[in-house]
């Protein structure tokens, strides 16, 4: 059901018609000029320093990271990580066009299939929409080319992220999403956006930290420096 259909059903239930033009314009103006929250000063730094801050914060939250020069180095980085963790060389990958450009055939022992994750998939490879330096967080919008199950079902998640997609603060991610989706056909935001900071963990039981409580127990970020690569 579309957004307009849902809002229309709510208005009918409340016995209200469409918004008058002046009210609709006021709503659109409010959305376009919403006040900004305070932006932490530590994120107002040159982009190269934002990238370093993102990686540092991600590692503080139990993620592991690998930095590579370009997409040609990704297959080796993924293969080396899987071998170091004693994991199988098979994984499920998001059907994203950037990931399809990676020369996976250079490492023929890697076995991949595209699509949603299933309960028996141990490793997933996801496309990173953005990295947030403020907290070392990954922004992962849902969509046909980024199935959300890849972020939840597998014991190990590998995220391929371009360094050019690292931003300072959370607000920049929403700005980018709104701009992209406003300029695109349909003009809608993703159904959900997962903000992932490190692997899943919980200390609810006797204050003992357990990794993999509600999702992947391992989160590995492969950061690609070449801005034309992803």
Number of C-alpha atoms within 10 A of each C-alpha: 5 8 9 9 10 11 12 15 13 13 14 12 10 9 8 11 11 11 11 9 9 9 11 12 12 12 12 12 11 11 10 10 8 9 8 7 8 8 13 10 10 13 19 15 12 9 16 11 15 24 23 15 22 24 25 17 19 28 18 14 17 18 21 19 17 15 17 17 13 17 25 16 17 24 18 17 15 22 18 13 19 19 11 9 10 9 14 14 18 17 22 22 26 26 19 17 11 14 20 12 12 17 14 21 10 13 13 9 12 17 13 15 13 16 18 20 24 14 10 9 16 19 25 30 26 26 25 22 20 23 33 29 27 21 22 27 24 24 21 23 21 18 14 11 19 22 22 20 18 28 27 20 21 25 22 26 26 27 24 23 23 25 25 19 17 29 21 27 23 19 14 14 19 14 10 12 15 17 13 14 14 13 10 10 8 8 12 15 16 13 8 11 16 13 15 18 21 25 24 22 18 13 11 10 8 6 8 9 12 14 17 18 14 14 20 24 20 22 26 22 26 22 26 24 18 14 13 10 18 21
